[in-house]
Amino acid sequence: MGSSSPVRAVGAILHRFTNGVPSNSLIVSRNGLLKGSRKLLSSASSVSSSAPLYQANTNSHEHQLRSISTFPPLCMGRRSSKIAGRKGAQDAKKAKLYSRIGKEVVSAVKKGGPNPVSNTVLAAVLEKARELDVPKEILERNIKRASEKGQEAYIEKVYEVYGYGGVSMVVEVLTDKITRSWANVREAVKDYGGKIADPGSVMFKFRRVRVVNIKVTDADKDQLLALALDAGAEDVIEPPAYEDDSDEDRSESYYKIVSSAENYATILSKLRDEGINFETDNGSELLPITNIEVDDEAMDLNKELMSKLLELDDVDAVYTDQK
């Protein structure tokens, strides 16, 4: 009977892994090491006292750990990472667009007042907002906010970052407190394993363009290509395809119509005339001149870093040359 105790202990642990464990029982750090709580360790102590299965988290200052409630693979893999990255990505992109337009409205009002007739900068921002389908209430709210005491004008900043596997990133910021935005970006990059690059060492790898995004299920490829080129587009970029792509992967992919600023409105008009659904950019986008392909682990780590940067209120966009 006594010899069955270790078996029961191991079985209990495996059962918890299979059915999910409480969020305080298992945490995973960014370097991929598993760390169990004291309670989990004590239940396994009869198995081996010299080589515990998991190390207890005894460092109260280790703030970089994330709680999880299941036992997923540590490296998501290319396909799983793609699917996870797409969920909610378009909503997040739209929220960032609204935030950026709001900041531009505040800055324009600060410089020339709330009347677009006399304030040409504000008139241009409002015209861009109309083109990008930004709700009217967002514009009105930020015109009012610009007159509030203590509200400063926003300043554009760009930070260049090195990620994993030779990947480069450009972080665009629109902030009313440069010291705050710089500190937050620097901390996120450091915490997630990236490195701040010197100014100019990354930007040359990208070009600035206007982009229209169209889901592959909303348009025929040949029709879209003919329409775009006829409207003066520079290029139509197909979404990357992988051997393990499922139908769901494909249906959530997007064509990118690349255009100059001068032809952008014409392209949008032609798409509307043809009844093709589309999503605009946030005023412009940076496209990589050359894409970098990395392994699954580097892909996951880079996406994690980009996601963290995009959580920062001052950050409007993060661009990468990762394929």
Secondary structure, DSSP 8 states (H G I E B T S, - for coil): -GGGHHHHHHHHHHHHHHH---TTTEEE-TTS-EEE-HHHHHHHTTT-SSS-SSEE---TT-TT-EE-SS---SS--HHHHHHHHHTTHHHHHHHHHHHHHHHHHHHHHHHH-S-TTT-HHHHHHHHHHHHTT--HHHHHHHHHHTTSTT----EEEEEEEE-GGG-EEEEEEEES-HHHHHHHHHHHHHHTT-EE--TTTTGGGEEEEEEEEEEGGGS-HHHHHHHHHHTT-SEEE-----TT--HHHHHT-EEEEEE-HHHHHHHHHHHHHTT---EE-SS-EEEESS-B---HHHHHHHHHHHHHHHHSTTEEEEEE-B-
